[in-house]
Amino acid sequence: MSSSSEKSMHKRAMEADPTSGEEQVQPKKKNPGREEAPAPLPVPVPAPSAGPAFFIDRLELLEAKMKAKIGRDRVAPKLATPEIPTLKDFKPPTYFHTRELLHVREAGTKAARTAAKSLLGISSSVGGKPLKRCSGFWIDWNEESKTGIALTTAHLVCTSSPVNIWLGGGEYASHANVTVHLLDGTSAEGQLLYYQPHYDLAFVKVRVDQSVQVPSFHEEVMLAQEVFRLGRDNMLDLRITYGRAEYQNSTMYQRYHNMYFNCTGDTKDDKEYDNGGPVVDLDGKVVGMSNNSKRGTFIPWSILVKCVDLWKKYEYKYIPRPHLGMSFKAIKLLEPAHLDKIWRMYNIDDGLVVRKVSKGSHAEQFGIQRGDIIECINGKCISTTIELENMLASICKGSSDNLNDLNVEIHVSVRVFHTLKKHRTTGQLAASVSDLGESPPAPPPHQPCTSADGRWPERCWFDDAVLKTMPRQVSGLSVPILILPLSVEVGNFEPTLRQVGNFEPHAGTK
């Protein structure tokens, strides 16, 4: 048995190492006349019993490689691949290449690109907390000092917007920190020079190492003119919105120096970034500034340029404006049937209808009432409130009076058609000069609710602004409250008043 084992082991050794035998057998050649190629070496095949161990070793090797890779990444993380705009699948914040805008694609692209070189992003913060993000554009540049002035909206520093701008109540953070976001992706600290709530504009000064481009401007905007509203979002990507300029009679929520941006295909995205951005024509010239993109309003450049000139004239301190103590609507912007009726009754088809007269104002003392028509101011016919604002700004700009003191009055000539008496009056109307909004005076808190003997009447009349200041705690007395609609002046009561509840005064009230 041992001899057979030895033979078997010897045989396996001979197979494993052919050169180790005592006698080597040369294989016969198939063709003795030709030398054959050497035979291929045998491929070693693992024994069947080594299969599981092979896979276990392989898994351990992969696991070791993975741990080594994780360790290298922790020590030296890979740098982020730089973004290449030409290769990126870019999704614009607003789409301009649409079928509806095919007729203005070429001219509009050129116009937007031209104006975009002057368009900036501007943000504000208070106490380290973000406040607003909007747009702005250059209006002045000093090459020697490398400083420029950007124009934007006063919403940049607005902390509380008034429900009714004619009643005031807006709050602004004049101490807010302002940051200007430049086109190369860098940011610079801006200085808030001045803001004006009535015209809704603000001036920001900033120093920039490189030169900037100031846009071209155009003062005239025609009805239904094709225009573009531009803005930059928080990534500085360009926003382009197409629309048409429109004149409208303002509501109680807007000043009457606003024009309107009519965009039928307007998107539902957040348009806040467009506030403060320019409105440009097909030549790329700035014709206005967007001041409330959600309501679609913008200030025409004809008014803005006068505001800029007045601000510079009065040493960058304020923008004076005469207050007439009235609000208006233009006859020419009424419905044609309404316009026809006014013409048939009064033979008038142009002018401004008086909507409201401030109580105690010079206009009230002049005898002007609601519904009267202002036909001329300083001998010139006025057709729209835009024309009126331009004229008021021109009066201040060309005034020889010393307006450095805002507590002054100037006189303007007015021709009024009194609709109830059906006759005309021409005379001098005094106008107070201020840089504040033209809002009617509100009565002091509690005074309208006390009679001569100091007792509470059966009913009290308040507007919303006064109501917020009233006390809430009580003793057993209660008085019904009637709140005036925002469109009605305090003291000028109409049937639309509504009772909303009972007001309970303090225990010490009689």
Backbone hydrogen bonds, N-H to C=O, Kabsch-Sander energy under -0.5 kcal/mol:
donor,donor_aa,acceptor,acceptor_aa,energy
5,S,1,M,-1.5
6,E,2,S,-2.1
7,K,3,S,-2.1
8,S,4,S,-2.2
9,M,5,S,-2.6
10,H,6,E,-2.5
11,K,7,K,-2.3
12,R,8,S,-2.1
13,A,9,M,-2.2
14,M,10,H,-2.1
15,E,11,K,-2.0
16,A,12,R,-2.3
17,D,13,A,-2.3
20,S,17,D,-1.6
21,G,18,P,-0.7
25,V,23,E,-0.5
26,Q,24,Q,-0.6
34,R,31,N,-1.5
36,E,34,R,-0.6
50,A,47,A,-2.3
51,G,48,P,-1.3
54,F,50,A,-1.7
55,F,51,G,-1.7
56,I,52,P,-2.0
57,D,53,A,-2.2
58,R,54,F,-2.0
59,L,55,F,-2.3
60,E,56,I,-2.2
61,L,57,D,-2.2
62,L,58,R,-2.2
63,E,59,L,-2.4
64,A,60,E,-2.1
65,K,61,L,-2.1
66,M,62,L,-2.2
67,K,63,E,-2.2
68,A,64,A,-2.1
69,K,65,K,-2.2
70,I,66,M,-2.3
71,G,67,K,-2.1
72,R,68,A,-2.0
73,D,69,K,-2.4
74,R,70,I,-1.9
75,V,71,G,-1.8
76,A,72,R,-3.0
87,L,84,I,-1.6
88,K,84,I,-1.3
90,F,88,K,-1.7
98,T,96,F,-2.0
101,L,98,T,-0.6
102,L,99,R,-1.3
104,V,101,L,-1.2
105,R,102,L,-0.9
108,G,104,V,-2.8
109,T,105,R,-2.2
110,K,106,E,-1.9
111,A,107,A,-2.3
112,A,108,G,-2.8
113,R,109,T,-2.3
114,T,110,K,-2.0
115,A,111,A,-2.2
116,A,112,A,-2.2
117,K,113,R,-0.7
117,K,114,T,-0.7
118,S,115,A,-1.8
119,L,116,A,-1.2
120,L,136,G,-3.1
121,G,181,H,-1.8
122,I,134,C,-2.6
123,S,179,T,-2.5
124,S,132,K,-2.3
125,S,177,N,-1.9
126,V,129,K,-2.5
129,K,126,V,-1.6
131,L,124,S,-3.0
132,K,124,S,-0.6
134,C,122,I,-3.1
135,S,275,N,-2.9
136,G,120,L,-1.5
137,F,151,L,-1.7
138,W,118,S,-1.5
139,I,149,I,-2.6
140,D,149,I,-1.2
142,N,147,T,-2.9
143,E,141,W,-0.6
146,K,142,N,-1.4
147,T,142,N,-1.2
148,G,206,V,-2.7
149,I,140,D,-2.1
150,A,204,V,-3.0
151,L,137,F,-2.8
152,T,202,A,-2.3
156,L,153,T,-1.7
157,V,154,A,-1.5
158,C,155,H,-1.0
159,T,157,V,-0.5
159,T,171,E,-2.3
160,S,171,E,-1.6
166,W,252,M,-0.6
167,L,164,N,-1.4
168,G,165,I,-0.6
171,E,160,S,-2.3
173,A,157,V,-3.2
174,S,172,Y,-1.1
176,A,173,A,-1.6
177,N,125,S,-2.7
178,V,190,G,-0.7
179,T,123,S,-2.7
180,V,188,A,-3.1
181,H,121,G,-3.8
181,H,179,T,-0.5
182,L,180,V,-0.7
182,L,186,T,-2.4
185,G,182,L,-1.5
188,A,180,V,-2.4
190,G,178,V,-2.8
191,Q,205,K,-3.0
192,L,190,G,-0.5
193,L,191,Q,-0.9
193,L,203,F,-2.3
194,Y,203,F,-1.1
196,Q,201,L,-3.0
200,D,196,Q,-1.4
201,L,196,Q,-1.5
202,A,152,T,-2.4
203,F,194,Y,-2.7
204,V,150,A,-2.4
205,K,191,Q,-2.9
206,V,148,G,-2.3
207,R,189,E,-0.5
208,V,146,K,-2.5
213,Q,117,K,-0.5
214,V,212,V,-0.6
218,H,286,V,-2.5
224,A,245,A,-2.9
225,Q,222,M,-1.7
227,V,243,G,-2.5
228,F,280,V,-2.4
229,R,241,T,-2.9
230,L,228,F,-0.6
230,L,278,P,-2.4
231,G,239,R,-1.5
232,R,273,Y,-0.7
233,D,237,D,-1.9
236,L,233,D,-2.1
239,R,231,G,-3.2
241,T,229,R,-2.0
243,G,227,V,-2.2
244,R,262,N,-2.0
245,A,225,Q,-2.6
246,E,260,Y,-2.0
250,S,248,Q,-0.6
254,Q,251,T,-1.2
258,N,255,R,-1.0
259,M,298,F,-3.3
260,Y,246,E,-2.5
261,F,296,G,-3.5
262,N,244,R,-2.8
262,N,260,Y,-0.7
263,C,261,F,-0.8
266,D,263,C,-1.1
271,K,269,D,-0.7
274,D,271,K,-1.7
275,N,271,K,-0.6
275,N,272,E,-1.3
276,G,290,S,-3.8
277,G,274,D,-2.4
279,V,288,G,-2.6
280,V,228,F,-2.5
280,V,278,P,-0.5
281,D,285,K,-2.0
284,G,281,D,-1.8
286,V,216,S,-3.0
287,V,279,V,-3.3
288,G,279,V,-1.1
289,M,299,I,-1.9
290,S,277,G,-2.8
291,N,297,T,-1.4
292,N,297,T,-1.5
296,G,292,N,-0.8
297,T,292,N,-2.2
298,F,259,M,-2.2
299,I,289,M,-2.7
301,W,287,V,-2.5
302,S,219,E,-0.7
303,I,300,P,-1.2
304,L,300,P,-1.8
305,V,301,W,-3.0
306,K,302,S,-0.6
307,C,303,I,-2.0
308,V,304,L,-2.6
309,D,305,V,-2.2
310,L,306,K,-2.5
311,W,307,C,-2.4
312,K,308,V,-2.0
313,K,309,D,-2.5
314,Y,310,L,-2.3
315,E,312,K,-1.2
316,Y,311,W,-2.7
317,K,314,Y,-1.4
321,R,434,S,-1.3
323,H,432,S,-3.2
324,L,322,P,-0.6
327,S,356,K,-1.7
329,K,353,V,-1.5
331,I,351,G,-2.3
333,L,330,A,-0.8
334,L,331,I,-1.8
339,L,335,E,-2.7
340,D,336,P,-2.3
341,K,337,A,-1.7
342,I,338,H,-2.1
343,W,339,L,-2.0
344,R,340,D,-2.3
345,M,341,K,-2.0
346,Y,342,I,-2.7
347,N,343,W,-2.1
348,I,342,I,-0.6
352,L,374,I,-2.1
353,V,329,K,-3.0
354,V,372,D,-3.0
355,R,327,S,-2.8
355,R,353,V,-0.6
356,K,327,S,-1.2
358,S,325,G,-2.8
361,S,358,S,-1.8
365,Q,361,S,-1.8
366,F,362,H,-1.8
367,G,363,A,-0.7
367,G,364,E,-0.9
368,I,363,A,-2.1
371,G,354,V,-2.7
372,D,369,Q,-1.9
373,I,417,F,-2.4
374,I,352,L,-3.0
375,E,373,I,-0.8
375,E,415,R,-2.5
376,C,415,R,-1.1
377,I,380,K,-2.3
378,N,413,S,-3.3
380,K,377,I,-1.6
382,I,375,E,-1.3
383,S,381,C,-0.5
388,L,384,T,-1.6
389,E,385,T,-2.5
390,N,386,I,-2.2
391,M,387,E,-2.1
392,L,388,L,-2.6
393,A,389,E,-2.3
394,S,390,N,-2.0
395,I,391,M,-2.2
396,C,392,L,-1.8
397,K,393,A,-2.3
398,G,394,S,-2.3
399,S,396,C,-0.6
403,L,401,D,-1.1
406,L,404,N,-0.7
408,V,406,L,-1.7
410,I,431,A,-2.3
412,V,429,L,-2.4
414,V,427,G,-2.7
415,R,376,C,-2.1
416,V,414,V,-0.5
416,V,425,T,-3.3
417,F,373,I,-3.0
418,H,416,V,-0.6
418,H,423,H,-2.9
419,T,417,F,-0.7
422,K,418,H,-2.0
423,H,418,H,-1.0
425,T,416,V,-2.6
427,G,414,V,-2.1
429,L,412,V,-3.5
429,L,427,G,-0.5
430,A,428,Q,-0.5
431,A,410,I,-3.0
432,S,323,H,-1.0
433,V,408,V,-2.3
434,S,321,R,-2.2
439,S,437,G,-1.4
447,Q,444,P,-0.8
449,C,446,H,-1.4
450,T,447,Q,-1.5
451,S,455,R,-1.9
454,G,451,S,-1.7
460,C,480,P,-1.8
462,F,460,C,-0.5
462,F,482,L,-2.1
467,L,463,D,-2.3
468,K,464,D,-1.6
469,T,466,V,-1.3
470,M,467,L,-1.4
475,S,505,P,-0.9
479,V,503,F,-3.1
481,I,501,G,-3.4
482,L,460,C,-1.8
483,I,498,R,-1.7
484,L,462,F,-2.3
488,V,485,P,-2.0
492,N,489,E,-2.3
493,F,491,G,-0.7
497,L,494,E,-1.5
498,R,483,I,-1.1
500,V,481,I,-1.6
501,G,481,I,-0.9
503,F,479,V,-4.0
509,T,506,H,-1.6
